[in-house]
């Protein structure tokens, strides 16, 4: 349905803190799901194969490799969705910043790729219980690629 399955204010705050001042790359549907369009204080890149596509406040490229070739090597780049872009970028990612929500009651139509233990090492974890703003327990989990 092209919307978030869960509303977690602390997850949104973490996302903003991690990505502000950096480049974010997303698919067209992810961009279209943003309520106010391009995210402020970030370089927004949208991937779309539609020729001549224009997205206000964002650069547009037809493929991930082309978008990456327009980024500086030292630039910190965040892939922010959707599911097919996560899958495509998984082999080149060096870090993963994951929010795991401990709930199986909702049915999702898209999933993050499997995080294979032989390829990724957990480097940080913050567990959070439910509270008045967060209806489900969740964890922020960081992973680094095993060299």
PAKOLFI-540922 format. One record per residue (C-alpha): x, y, z; residue number from 1. Coordinates in steps of 0.5 Angstrom, whole numbers, plus 500, padded with zeros to 3 digits. Layout:
% residues N
@X: X, Y: Y, Z: Z, n: NUM .
...
This chain:
% residues 147
@X: 500, Y: 500, Z: 500, n: 1 .
@X: 506, Y: 504, Z: 500, n: 2 .
@X: 506, Y: 507, Z: 507, n: 3 .
@X: 509, Y: 505, Z: 514, n: 4 .
@X: 506, Y: 499, Z: 517, n: 5 .
@X: 508, Y: 502, Z: 524, n: 6 .
@X: 508, Y: 509, Z: 527, n: 7 .
@X: 514, Y: 510, Z: 532, n: 8 .
@X: 516, Y: 517, Z: 533, n: 9 .
@X: 523, Y: 515, Z: 536, n: 10 .
@X: 524, Y: 511, Z: 530, n: 11 .
@X: 523, Y: 517, Z: 526, n: 12 .
@X: 527, Y: 521, Z: 530, n: 13 .
@X: 533, Y: 516, Z: 530, n: 14 .
@X: 532, Y: 516, Z: 522, n: 15 .
@X: 532, Y: 524, Z: 522, n: 16 .
@X: 539, Y: 524, Z: 526, n: 17 .
@X: 542, Y: 519, Z: 522, n: 18 .
@X: 541, Y: 522, Z: 515, n: 19 .
@X: 541, Y: 529, Z: 516, n: 20 .
@X: 546, Y: 532, Z: 512, n: 21 .
@X: 547, Y: 526, Z: 508, n: 22 .
@X: 545, Y: 523, Z: 501, n: 23 .
@X: 539, Y: 519, Z: 501, n: 24 .
@X: 537, Y: 514, Z: 496, n: 25 .
@X: 530, Y: 512, Z: 495, n: 26 .
@X: 525, Y: 509, Z: 489, n: 27 .
@X: 520, Y: 513, Z: 486, n: 28 .
@X: 514, Y: 510, Z: 490, n: 29 .
@X: 518, Y: 511, Z: 497, n: 30 .
@X: 519, Y: 518, Z: 495, n: 31 .
@X: 511, Y: 519, Z: 493, n: 32 .
@X: 510, Y: 516, Z: 500, n: 33 .
@X: 513, Y: 522, Z: 503, n: 34 .
@X: 508, Y: 527, Z: 506, n: 35 .
@X: 512, Y: 533, Z: 504, n: 36 .
@X: 516, Y: 531, Z: 499, n: 37 .
@X: 524, Y: 531, Z: 499, n: 38 .
@X: 526, Y: 531, Z: 506, n: 39 .
@X: 530, Y: 537, Z: 508, n: 40 .
@X: 537, Y: 538, Z: 510, n: 41 .
@X: 539, Y: 532, Z: 506, n: 42 .
@X: 541, Y: 531, Z: 498, n: 43 .
@X: 535, Y: 527, Z: 496, n: 44 .
@X: 536, Y: 522, Z: 490, n: 45 .
@X: 530, Y: 518, Z: 487, n: 46 .
@X: 531, Y: 512, Z: 482, n: 47 .
@X: 526, Y: 512, Z: 477, n: 48 .
@X: 526, Y: 509, Z: 470, n: 49 .
@X: 521, Y: 513, Z: 467, n: 50 .
@X: 524, Y: 518, Z: 462, n: 51 .
@X: 524, Y: 525, Z: 464, n: 52 .
@X: 521, Y: 524, Z: 471, n: 53 .
@X: 522, Y: 530, Z: 475, n: 54 .
@X: 521, Y: 530, Z: 483, n: 55 .
@X: 521, Y: 537, Z: 486, n: 56 .
@X: 527, Y: 538, Z: 491, n: 57 .
@X: 531, Y: 531, Z: 489, n: 58 .
@X: 535, Y: 529, Z: 483, n: 59 .
@X: 533, Y: 523, Z: 479, n: 60 .
@X: 537, Y: 517, Z: 476, n: 61 .
@X: 535, Y: 511, Z: 472, n: 62 .
@X: 539, Y: 506, Z: 476, n: 63 .
@X: 543, Y: 505, Z: 483, n: 64 .
@X: 550, Y: 505, Z: 480, n: 65 .
@X: 549, Y: 511, Z: 476, n: 66 .
@X: 546, Y: 515, Z: 482, n: 67 .
@X: 552, Y: 512, Z: 486, n: 68 .
@X: 557, Y: 515, Z: 480, n: 69 .
@X: 554, Y: 522, Z: 482, n: 70 .
@X: 556, Y: 521, Z: 489, n: 71 .
@X: 563, Y: 523, Z: 492, n: 72 .
@X: 567, Y: 517, Z: 495, n: 73 .
@X: 567, Y: 519, Z: 502, n: 74 .
@X: 560, Y: 521, Z: 502, n: 75 .
@X: 555, Y: 517, Z: 507, n: 76 .
@X: 550, Y: 515, Z: 503, n: 77 .
@X: 543, Y: 512, Z: 506, n: 78 .
@X: 539, Y: 507, Z: 502, n: 79 .
@X: 532, Y: 509, Z: 505, n: 80 .
@X: 527, Y: 504, Z: 501, n: 81 .
@X: 523, Y: 501, Z: 498, n: 82 .
@X: 524, Y: 493, Z: 498, n: 83 .
@X: 527, Y: 492, Z: 491, n: 84 .
@X: 532, Y: 497, Z: 493, n: 85 .
@X: 534, Y: 495, Z: 499, n: 86 .
@X: 535, Y: 488, Z: 496, n: 87 .
@X: 539, Y: 491, Z: 490, n: 88 .
@X: 544, Y: 495, Z: 495, n: 89 .
@X: 545, Y: 490, Z: 500, n: 90 .
@X: 551, Y: 487, Z: 497, n: 91 .
@X: 555, Y: 494, Z: 497, n: 92 .
@X: 552, Y: 496, Z: 504, n: 93 .
@X: 557, Y: 497, Z: 509, n: 94 .
@X: 553, Y: 499, Z: 515, n: 95 .
@X: 546, Y: 497, Z: 517, n: 96 .
@X: 541, Y: 501, Z: 521, n: 97 .
@X: 535, Y: 497, Z: 523, n: 98 .
@X: 529, Y: 498, Z: 527, n: 99 .
@X: 526, Y: 491, Z: 529, n: 100 .
@X: 519, Y: 491, Z: 531, n: 101 .
@X: 517, Y: 485, Z: 536, n: 102 .
@X: 510, Y: 484, Z: 533, n: 103 .
@X: 507, Y: 479, Z: 528, n: 104 .
@X: 500, Y: 481, Z: 528, n: 105 .
@X: 500, Y: 485, Z: 522, n: 106 .
@X: 501, Y: 483, Z: 515, n: 107 .
@X: 506, Y: 486, Z: 511, n: 108 .
@X: 507, Y: 487, Z: 503, n: 109 .
@X: 514, Y: 488, Z: 503, n: 110 .
@X: 520, Y: 486, Z: 507, n: 111 .
@X: 527, Y: 488, Z: 508, n: 112 .
@X: 532, Y: 482, Z: 506, n: 113 .
@X: 535, Y: 477, Z: 510, n: 114 .
@X: 541, Y: 479, Z: 514, n: 115 .
@X: 546, Y: 473, Z: 514, n: 116 .
@X: 550, Y: 472, Z: 520, n: 117 .
@X: 556, Y: 470, Z: 516, n: 118 .
@X: 556, Y: 477, Z: 512, n: 119 .
@X: 554, Y: 482, Z: 518, n: 120 .
@X: 556, Y: 483, Z: 525, n: 121 .
@X: 551, Y: 486, Z: 530, n: 122 .
@X: 555, Y: 492, Z: 533, n: 123 .
@X: 550, Y: 496, Z: 537, n: 124 .
@X: 543, Y: 495, Z: 540, n: 125 .
@X: 538, Y: 499, Z: 544, n: 126 .
@X: 532, Y: 495, Z: 546, n: 127 .
@X: 525, Y: 499, Z: 548, n: 128 .
@X: 519, Y: 497, Z: 551, n: 129 .
@X: 512, Y: 499, Z: 549, n: 130 .
@X: 510, Y: 506, Z: 552, n: 131 .
@X: 504, Y: 511, Z: 551, n: 132 .
@X: 507, Y: 513, Z: 544, n: 133 .
@X: 510, Y: 506, Z: 542, n: 134 .
@X: 505, Y: 501, Z: 542, n: 135 .
@X: 510, Y: 495, Z: 540, n: 136 .
@X: 517, Y: 493, Z: 543, n: 137 .
@X: 522, Y: 495, Z: 538, n: 138 .
@X: 530, Y: 495, Z: 538, n: 139 .
@X: 535, Y: 499, Z: 534, n: 140 .
@X: 540, Y: 494, Z: 531, n: 141 .
@X: 546, Y: 496, Z: 528, n: 142 .
@X: 550, Y: 492, Z: 524, n: 143 .
@X: 557, Y: 492, Z: 520, n: 144 .
@X: 559, Y: 488, Z: 514, n: 145 .
@X: 564, Y: 483, Z: 516, n: 146 .
@X: 570, Y: 484, Z: 512, n: 147 .
